[in-house]
């Protein structure tokens, strides 16, 4: 059985006709059986589809936006294919199907269900365009619907992967094809046991690449981005940021958890467990070495700075001082789970528990009665969480000088957290 290589291309790499041509050129020099190519929706298609879905759910007209999106894809095709090519019919049929789904009682199953059934058309169309363009240029490959491979539960917009069933499907449906041809498939999507489309969370195509790599026992994963590799800080904020040639799985996982946006947070864990290296490469300069993430525990530790915006600081101060030291943590964590909070920092003192969370889609106006009976609760919004991995004392001094106010500081031997305004 062939040991696959998995490539993933994001929306920016297929945003227009020259971008598709560039991807084809990258693939041409790396073309081989056993190659799995995971592709996102073109450009800002997902953002536009989210707006269209909102309108459909609200019962307002979305015809103009949908026509504009179809025109965008047809113009890409017009620059890549002869006028009589079958891709134009495929694109038109996809948009007709999308329009029917958006217009057929969109509220019957709820907004999350409607979202999953329709948002994936961006990936379905972009992969059709790429597969047909590759074949047109003599790079013969197979188009594969990722929903036949990625099995999840029925949690819409954030499907949880059924790894056992996914591995079975990959080996049954995908492995035989890879013996003869490369395969083009979609990121971000799967299906539940009823056959309904599910999605893996926004920006979930990186995760798709990792799922397929683990399921197939891949040799490596390469994620192609518009950067030369992974830097130790946001270059817009840190002009002197340096690129990592090598990065350990654990450090990469911590970077993504604390807010670094280069790799999807769920991508690292399954690859680390199976020791499958992850390459971050530039589709702008594909011959550059990029960054490889793997098992490099003894590699020199370079300071890594991540700044996470839109943070909320919630303090829970105990009302009854006779309960000092006996906090009802389970009540706080139950609330966090109920409201789907992403907790980035927890700190406690004798009378107070501090939580730092991402700004949720909807913050509750009223906390649960049991919490209010136990704690005085106060929240502060609009903050930033600065995380410095492999820090030294100069990092803390710098942020104390340059920020308006420091609310919390937490230090471990290797990591500094500062909540600032």
C-alpha positions in Angstrom: 0.0 0.0 0.0 1.3 3.4 -1.0 2.3 5.8 1.9 0.6 9.1 1.1 1.7 12.7 1.2 -1.0 15.2 2.2 -0.9 18.8 0.9 -3.3 21.4 2.0 -4.0 24.7 0.1 -6.1 27.5 1.8 -8.5 30.0 0.2 -5.8 32.6 -0.5 -3.9 30.1 -2.7 -7.0 29.6 -5.0 -8.4 33.1 -4.9 -8.3 33.7 -8.7 -7.2 32.1 -11.9 -3.4 32.9 -11.6 -3.6 31.3 -8.1 -5.1 28.1 -9.5 -2.3 28.1 -12.1 0.3 28.6 -9.4 -1.1 25.6 -7.4 -1.0 23.5 -10.5 2.7 24.5 -11.0 3.5 23.6 -7.4 1.8 20.2 -7.8 3.3 19.5 -11.2 6.9 19.2 -9.8 5.6 17.1 -6.9 3.1 14.9 -8.7 3.0 11.3 -7.7 0.5 8.6 -6.8 -0.3 8.7 -3.1 -0.7 12.5 -3.1 -3.8 13.8 -1.3 -4.6 17.5 -1.9 -7.0 19.2 0.5 -8.4 22.5 -0.7 -10.4 25.3 0.9 -13.0 27.5 -0.7 -11.7 30.2 -3.1 -10.7 33.5 -1.6 -13.4 35.0 0.7 -16.1 32.6 -0.5 -16.9 31.3 3.0 -17.4 34.8 4.3 -19.8 35.6 1.5 -21.7 32.3 2.0 -22.1 33.1 5.7 -23.7 36.4 4.8 -26.0 34.6 2.3 -27.0 32.0 4.9 -27.8 34.8 7.4 -30.2 36.4 4.8 -31.7 33.0 3.9 -32.4 32.2 7.6 -33.9 35.7 8.1 -36.2 35.2 5.1 -34.7 38.1 3.2 -33.5 38.1 -0.5 -30.0 36.8 -1.2 -30.3 36.5 -5.0 -27.9 39.4 -5.7 -25.2 38.1 -3.4 -25.5 34.5 -4.7 -25.4 35.7 -8.4 -22.3 37.8 -7.6 -20.6 34.7 -6.0 -21.5 32.6 -9.0 -20.1 35.2 -11.4 -16.8 35.3 -9.4 -16.4 31.5 -9.9 -17.4 31.6 -13.5 -14.8 34.3 -14.2 -12.1 32.2 -12.7 -13.2 29.3 -14.9 -13.3 31.6 -18.0 -9.6 32.4 -17.5 -8.7 28.7 -17.1 -10.8 26.7 -19.5 -12.0 26.8 -23.1 -15.6 28.1 -23.4 -17.1 24.7 -24.1 -15.6 22.9 -21.1 -17.9 21.0 -18.8 -16.8 22.9 -15.7 -19.2 25.7 -16.5 -22.2 23.4 -16.3 -20.8 21.9 -13.1 -20.5 25.3 -11.5 -24.0 26.3 -12.6 -25.5 23.1 -11.3 -23.7 23.6 -8.0 -25.2 27.1 -7.5 -28.7 25.9 -8.5 -28.4 23.1 -5.9 -27.2 25.6 -3.3 -30.1 28.0 -4.1 -32.6 25.2 -3.6 -31.1 24.2 -0.3 -31.1 27.9 0.9 -34.7 28.3 -0.1 -36.2 25.1 1.2 -37.7 25.9 4.6 -34.3 27.0 6.1 -35.6 27.2 9.7 -36.9 23.7 9.9 -33.7 22.1 11.3 -32.2 25.2 12.8 -29.5 27.7 11.7 -26.5 25.4 12.5 -28.0 22.6 10.3 -28.6 25.0 7.4 -25.1 26.4 7.8 -23.5 23.0 7.4 -25.6 21.9 4.5 -24.8 25.1 2.5 -21.4 26.5 3.6 -19.5 23.6 2.1 -20.4 24.5 -1.5 -17.4 26.8 -1.5 -15.1 23.8 -1.1 -17.1 21.5 -3.4 -16.8 24.1 -6.2 -13.1 25.1 -5.7 -12.0 21.4 -5.7 -14.0 20.7 -8.9 -12.3 23.6 -10.6 -8.8 22.5 -9.5 -9.4 18.9 -10.4 -10.7 19.7 -13.8 -7.9 22.2 -14.4 -5.2 19.7 -13.4 -6.7 17.0 -15.7 -6.9 19.6 -18.6 -3.1 20.0 -18.2 -2.3 16.3 -18.1 -2.1 15.9 -14.3 -4.8 13.2 -14.1 -6.4 12.9 -10.7 -9.6 11.9 -8.9 -12.1 14.2 -7.2 -13.2 12.8 -3.8 -16.1 14.0 -1.7 -14.7 14.4 1.8 -18.1 13.7 3.3 -17.6 10.0 2.3 -14.4 10.0 4.4 -14.7 12.1 7.5 -17.2 10.7 9.9 -18.4 12.9 12.8 -21.2 13.1 15.3 -24.2 15.4 14.6 -22.8 18.5 16.3 -23.3 21.1 13.6 -20.6 23.7 13.0 -18.2 21.8 15.3 -18.5 18.1 14.4 -16.5 15.7 16.6 -14.5 13.2 14.6 -15.3 9.5 14.8 -11.7 8.3 14.3 -12.4 4.6 14.0 -15.1 5.0 11.3 -13.1 7.7 9.5 -10.0 5.4 9.3 -12.2 2.6 8.0 -13.7 4.8 5.3 -10.3 6.2 4.2 -8.8 2.8 3.8 -11.9 1.5 2.0 -12.6 4.5 -0.3 -9.4 6.4 -0.6 -6.4 4.0 -0.3 -7.3 2.1 -3.5 -7.6 5.3 -5.6 -4.2 6.5 -4.3 -2.5 3.4 -5.8 -3.3 4.8 -9.2 -3.9 8.6 -9.0 -3.5 11.6 -6.8 -6.8 12.7 -5.1 -8.3 16.2 -4.7 -10.6 16.6 -1.8 -12.2 19.2 0.4 -11.2 20.6 3.8 -13.6 21.6 6.6 -16.4 19.1 6.0 -17.7 15.6 7.0 -20.9 13.8 7.6 -22.8 12.2 10.5 -24.3 8.7 10.6 -27.6 10.0 9.0 -25.6 11.3 6.0 -26.1 15.0 6.8 -23.2 17.3 6.1 -21.3 18.5 9.1 -18.3 20.9 9.5 -15.3 20.9 11.7 -15.2 24.5 12.8 -14.1 27.6 10.9 -10.6 27.2 9.4 -11.0 23.4 9.8 -9.2 22.5 6.6 -5.8 22.2 8.3 -7.5 19.7 10.7 -8.9 17.8 7.7 -5.4 17.3 6.4 -4.3 15.9 9.7 -7.2 13.6 10.0 -6.5 12.1 6.5 -2.8 11.9 7.2 -3.4 9.9 10.5 -6.1 7.7 8.9 -3.8 6.8 6.0 -0.5 6.6 7.8 0.9 9.5 5.7 4.6 10.2 5.4 4.1 14.0 6.0 1.6 16.9 5.8 2.4 20.1 4.0 0.3 23.2 4.6 0.9 25.8 1.8 0.4 29.4 3.0 1.3 33.0 2.0 4.1 33.1 4.5 7.6 31.7 4.4 7.1 29.6 7.5 6.2 30.0 11.1 7.5 33.1 12.8 8.1 33.7 16.5 5.7 36.7 16.5 3.2 38.5 14.3 5.3 40.4 11.7 2.8 43.2 11.7 3.5 43.7 15.4 7.1 42.5 15.5 9.1 43.6 12.5 12.1 41.7 13.8 10.2 38.4 14.1 12.4 35.4 13.0 11.3 32.2 11.2 11.6 28.8 12.7 13.4 26.2 10.6 12.3 23.5 13.1 9.6 23.6 15.8 8.7 21.0 18.3 5.1 19.6 18.3 4.6 20.8 21.9 5.7 24.3 21.3 3.6 24.5 18.1 0.5 23.2 20.0 1.0 25.8 22.7 1.3 28.6 20.1 -2.0 27.6 18.5 -3.8 27.2 21.8 -2.8 30.7 22.9 -3.9 32.3 19.6 -1.3 31.9 16.9 -3.2 31.7 13.6 -0.7 29.9 11.4 -2.0 26.4 12.1 -5.5 25.3 13.2 -5.4 24.4 16.9 -6.7 20.8 16.4 -4.2 20.0 13.7 -1.1 19.4 15.9 -2.3 16.8 18.4 -3.1 13.8 16.0 0.1 14.4 14.0 2.2 14.5 17.2 0.7 11.3 18.4 1.6 9.5 15.2 4.9 11.4 14.8 3.9 12.6 11.3 5.9 15.8 10.4 4.1 18.9 9.4 5.7 21.3 6.9 4.5 24.9 6.6 5.5 26.1 3.1 5.0 29.2 1.0 2.9 29.0 -2.1 4.4 32.3 -3.1 8.0 31.0 -3.0 7.5 27.2 -3.0 11.2 26.4 -3.2 11.9 28.0 0.2 12.4 25.4 3.0 9.6 26.7 5.2 9.2 25.4 8.8 9.0 21.7 9.8 7.0 20.8 13.0 8.1 17.5 14.5 9.8 15.9 17.4 12.6 18.4 18.2 12.5 18.5 22.0 16.2 19.4 22.3 16.1 22.2 19.7 17.2 25.7 20.9 14.3 27.5 22.6 13.5 30.8 20.8 11.1 33.3 22.5 7.6 33.1 21.0 5.1 35.9 21.4 1.4 35.5 20.8 -1.2 38.3 21.4 -4.9 37.2 21.6 -7.4 40.0 21.3 -11.1 40.2 22.3 -10.5 38.8 25.8 -12.9 39.0 28.7 -11.8 38.9 32.3 -14.4 37.5 34.7 -13.8 37.6 38.5 -15.7 35.4 40.9 -15.3 36.7 44.4 -16.8 34.5 47.2 -19.7 36.1 49.1 -19.4 34.0 52.3 -16.0 34.3 53.8 -16.6 31.1 55.8 -16.2 29.3 52.5 -12.7 30.7 51.8 -10.6 28.0 50.2 -13.6 25.9 49.4 -14.5 27.3 46.0 -17.2 25.6 44.0 -15.1 25.2 40.9 -17.6 22.8 39.5 -20.2 25.5 39.3 -17.8 27.8 37.4 -16.8 25.1 35.0 -20.4 24.1 34.5 -21.2 27.7 33.5 -18.2 27.8 31.1 -19.4 24.6 29.4 -23.0 25.9 29.3 -22.0 29.1 27.6 -19.4 27.5 25.4 -16.5 29.6 26.8 -13.0 29.1 25.6 -10.9 29.5 28.8 -7.4 30.8 28.2 -6.3 31.5 31.7 -7.5 30.5 35.2 -6.0 32.0 38.4 -7.2 31.8 42.0 -6.5 33.5 45.3 -8.0 33.0 48.8 -11.3 34.6 47.9 -11.3 35.0 44.1 -11.2 33.0 40.9 -10.2 34.7 37.7 -11.1 33.5 34.3 -9.8 34.9 31.0 -12.0 33.8 28.0 -12.4 34.5 24.3 -15.2 36.8 23.5 -18.1 34.4 22.9 -20.8 34.8 20.2 -23.2 35.8 22.9 -22.3 36.8 26.5 -25.1 36.1 29.0 -26.9 39.1 30.4 -27.5 37.1 33.6 -25.3 34.4 35.2 -26.9 31.3 36.7 -28.7 31.9 40.0 -26.5 29.4 41.9 -23.3 31.2 40.8 -24.8 34.6 41.8 -25.7 33.2 45.2 -22.1 32.0 45.8 -20.0 34.8 44.1 -19.9 38.5 43.4 -19.2 38.4 39.6 -17.5 41.2 37.6 -16.4 41.2 34.0 -14.2 43.4 31.9 -14.2 43.2 28.1 -12.0 44.4 25.3 -8.6 43.1 26.7 -5.6 41.4 25.2 -3.8 38.3 26.5 -0.1 38.4 25.8 1.7 35.0 26.0 5.4 34.7 25.7 6.9 31.2 25.5 10.6 30.8 26.5 10.5 34.3 28.0 13.1 36.3 30.0 12.5 39.1 32.4 12.9 41.8 29.7 9.6 40.7 28.1 7.5 41.5 31.2 9.3 44.8 31.6 8.6 45.7 28.0 4.8 45.1 28.2 4.5 46.9 31.5 6.0 50.0 29.9 4.1 49.8 26.6 0.6 48.9 27.7 -2.1 51.1 29.3 -2.8 48.7 32.2 -1.9 45.2 33.3 -4.7 43.3 35.0 -3.2 39.8 35.6 0.3 38.3 35.3 1.1 34.6 35.5 4.5 33.0 35.1 5.7 29.4 34.9 9.3 28.5 34.3 8.8 28.7 30.5 5.6 30.8 29.9 4.6 34.3 30.7 0.9 35.5 30.5 -0.1 39.1 30.9 -3.7 40.4 30.6 -3.4 43.9 29.4 -5.4 46.8 27.9 
